[in-house]
Amino acid sequence: MARKNLLAGLLDPTEQSELTAVNSEVSEASSARTAQAPSLVGHSFAGRGAVGAMSRSLERLTAEAASARTAEVQLRAGVVAVELDPALIDPSPAPDRLPVTDVQSENTFIEIIRAQGQQTPILVRPHPKDSGRYQVAFGHRRLRAAVALGRPVRAMVKPLSDAELVVAQGQENNAREDLSFIERASFALTLEGLGHTREVIMAALLVDKTELSRLLSVRRTVPDFVVAAIGPARKAGRRRWMSLADRLASPDMRAAAENMIAEDTFKFLSSDSRFLRLFEAVRPLPVAAPAVTADVRLNGELNHLVKVERTDTTLGLLIDETVHPKFGDYLLDRLPELFAAFHREQERKKSSPA
């Protein structure tokens, strides 16, 4: 009896009854089995009798143990997709995207998820400070769609250090060429503010030292209120953002930017249109060439009556009315006559043979 009970925990009720029945048959017909033994050579015992029941139980236990070990290894490696409640997931500590401004695009994405489901899991890590919660490495947009649809989100759960999280986050977005220049610049500055080394930031953004310096320089120069007002501006590109940064180094141009952003119509433009509008608003005025001043020599006593100021595009007459108070009015009265004489002279020159 003791030996029978040794197997009780290994077998399900069906297998236990099968084994009991077979043991009874064995006790009653041992001699018959001995006589029939030669005819059983070469046949498998796995499918019936006590050996079959035992074999199936051992196979089941072995499979379950192997499955448990595999699941444990996969969970530790972060290669198992699980469904999580979006309410348990917090954003990345280093945001790499500007606030959503294209509502139509966001709604379109949500409808795609509604119709087709979430095809690709997001990547999260266990929250380092809040047990039972998680932080996103990448997949913020898919997470927002799950929240909007009231659905669980499929996620890969993987233990990550702070550096591993931002590298995974940056490289996933860079692989899809999904971040605009200013978003990458903002991400770089955020990582620097969190204390990550230049090596970690370069790995996250897949850039060299020179490009990282450009990203940080632009983002430090362009004010936060300008970046927030413009948005990602995906078509702007590095060169124009660098030019905008140069323009906004002037306090006067920053004031002009504030005035432009405050206009009611500005916020209704697309992100790229907002960039262009602001870019033009802070364009430096052309520097006028210095005026050249000279006296007009009328005669010996009136040398200083009229002065001429000439630039590349203008000519001005400065009349000193203290010398002859009425000459200015006289000249203004005669301007139509002078212009008519000038026009006749030009027409005559055109009609005269060369």
Beta strands, then each sheet from edge to edge (+ up, - down):
strand 1: 81-84
strand 2: 89-90
strand 3: 122-126
strand 4: 134-138
strand 5: 153-157
strand 6: 292-295
strand 7: 306-310
strand 8: 315-319
sheet 1: 1+ 5- 3- 4+ 2+
sheet 2: 6+ 7- 8+
end
